[in-house]
């Protein structure tokens, strides 16, 4: 390959890398804008007054982007006999989330995460005090179902071992019909002042996109510099020395 061809190939490769790094940096800038908007929207939802939980007619339209962390409320009768405990790790240590079905007036069912109970107290979960008519009013944050289980730990309905709040699987295991495709993390004031402890929803979004963007843009700027240094450092070929003919 001639020196000119080598330079052209190196320049083409450098251009591809520069454009690739530049595109990745721009993508991270866009992701950062999206993340900041998401955090603002979620913050508004969490601190807004509770509204009625989505009804059965609204279930097909539920989505994480539009509905997760909405502050909602619902009233019904707890089905304590169908309660499910799901493995949990919180700032208070390891234990279980207590998910209790709430049967609404129209016959549909919502799974309510009443809160956290330490492992050594899982057999002593308190029950909420119902109103005079037997109903309980719950407010909390709407959460999207968590199908399958946790990382490398699959839900085992047969063994009653649960590692994620999988609404459909829990409903099937407890023989519940007309169950909403979401669950509600109960507010602290929605449960009795004992275990389970409500109001422990973690609302945290990692936002390292600015660091990633700076990294990609820096790499993009390094490409032309590296190309230029490489070109300058390439040894210049000297023309072959001419040999004078020996005198005869």
N, C-alpha and C positions, 0 to 999 in steps of 0.2 A: 504494500500500500504506500502510495506516495505521501510525502509530508503534507501536501495540500488536502488529500483525502482524509488523512488522520485528523487534521484540524477541523474539517467539516463534520466528521463523525462525532468528535468531542463536543463541538459547538451544538450539534443537534441534541446530543444526550444532555448537555447542560441546560439547554432550553426546555427540554421535557421536564427535568427535575425542578427547574425554576417555576414553571407553570403549575406543576403538581403541588409543590409546597405552598405557592401563592393561593391556589384553590382551597387547600386544606385550611390555611389561615383564615380565608374569607368565610369558609363554612363555619369555623368556630366562632367568628364574630356574629354570624347569623344565629347560631345556636345560643350564644350568650343573650342576644336580644329576646329570643323565644323564651329562654329560661327565666329572665327577669320579668317578662310579661306573665308567665305562669305563676311565679311566686307572688306577684301582685294580685292576680286573680284569686289564687288560693287563700291569700291573706284576707281578702274581702269576704270570701265564702265562710271562712272559719269564724270570723267575728260578726257576721251578719245575724240578725234575729232568726230563730228557727222557723222554717216553713213546713208545711205538710209534706211528709215523705211521698215520693212518687207512687202514684196508684198503679193498679194492675194494667190499666190502659197505657200507661207511660213506660212500662218496663222495656218494651222492645227498643226504645229510643235512648236508654241509659248508656252513657259512655264515660270513660275516665276523664277525657278532656273536658267534657261539658258538665259533669255531675260530681266527680269525686271531691270529697271534703265539703260538700254542701252541708250547711247546718239545718237539720231536719228534725221533725218530731212525729211521734206516732203514739196511738193509744190502743191497748188491747189487753188480752189475758195471756200471761206467761204460761207456757207449757213446760213446767220444770221437769217433768218426767222424760222429756226429750232433750235435756241439756247435754251439751258436748264441751269437753275441755280440749283446748289446742295448745300444744307446747309453745311457750313464749320466753323470750329473753328481754328484760327491761332494765332500766337504771336501778330498779329495786332488786335485781337478781333474776334467777331463772324460776320458772313456774308455768302457769297456764292461763290462757284466756278462757273465760267462761261464756260460751255462746248459748243463749236461751231463745227458743222460738217464741215469738209474740204473735198470737192469733188476733187478727183485726176483725172489725165488725162485719166486713164483707166476706169473711172466711179465708182470705189470703193470709200468708204468714211472712213475717220478717224475722231474720236472724239478728238478735241483738247481742253484741259483744258487751256484756255487762261490766267487764273489766278484768283485772289481773288478780290472781291468787297465788301465793307462794306454794311451792311444791309440798311443804310440810303441813299446809292447811287446806289442801284440795278437797279433803273429805268434810270440811266444815264451811262450805260456801253458804252465805246467808241469802235469804230470799227477800225480795222487795216487798214492802208493805203496800198492798193493793188498796184502791179506793173502796168506798162502801159498796159499789156495784161489782167489785171484783176486778175492775180494770186498772191498768197501770199506764201512766203517761211517761214516755221516754223522749228525751231530746239528745241529739248527738250528731256525729259526722258521718255522712254517707261514704261508704267504702266499697270498692269494687272487689268482687270475688277473687280468690287466690287459688286457682285450680292446680291440682297435681300434688303439691307438697313443697318442701324446702329443698335446697341444694343437696343432692345426693341422698335425700330422705323423702321417700314417697309416702303419702297417706295410706294407712292400712285400715279401711273401714271394718274389715272382719275382726281384726284384733283391737279395734277401738283405739288406734294410735294415730293421732292427727298432728301434722306439722305445719299446716297452713289452713286458713279459713276458707275452705273450698265449699261454697254455698251448695252447689248442686250435689256434690258427693255426700255432704252432711245430711241434706234433705232426703236423699235416697236411703242412707243408712238408718235414718230415724223415721222413715215411712211418712214423710210430710208431703202434702200436695199444695199446689198453688203458692210456691215459695218465690219471693222476689229474688232477682238475680244480683242483689247487693246485700250488704249487711250494714249495721249501724254501730259505730263505736260510741257507747253511751258517755254522756258528760258526767263529770264527777257528781254534780248535784242531782243526777237522775237515778242514783242508786243509794242503797242504805250505807251509812257511815261505817262500814266494815268491809271485809273481803266479800266479793271481789272489789277492787279499787278501780273506779272508772276515771275517765278523763286523761288517759295516758297516751293518747294518739301522738305519735312522733311525726311532726311535719318538718322535714328537712330535705332540702334539695342541694345536691352538690353542684357548685358553680365554679369550676376551674377553667371555664372556656377562655377567659382572658389570658391566662398563663399559656394554654395550648396555642392560642392564636399568635401570641408573641413568639413562641417557640418555632412555629411553622414559618412565620414571616422572617425570623432570623435565619433559619436554614435557607430560605429562598434567597436572601441577600448574600449568603455565603457562597452560593453557586457561582455567580459571575466572578466573584473575587477568586475563588479556587480555579476557575477556568483561566483567568488572566495570569495567575501565578504559574499555572501549568504551562501555558504558552510561552511565558517569558523564560521558564526554566528549561525548556526543550533545547537540547544541545544543537547548535547550528552546524550543519554539515559543511565541511570545507570542500572546495572543489578538488578532485584528485590531482596530485602533483604530476606535472609533465616530466617525462624522462628524456633527457637530451640524448640523441644518438651518439654512440661512441665514434670517435674519429677513426677512419679507416687508414 
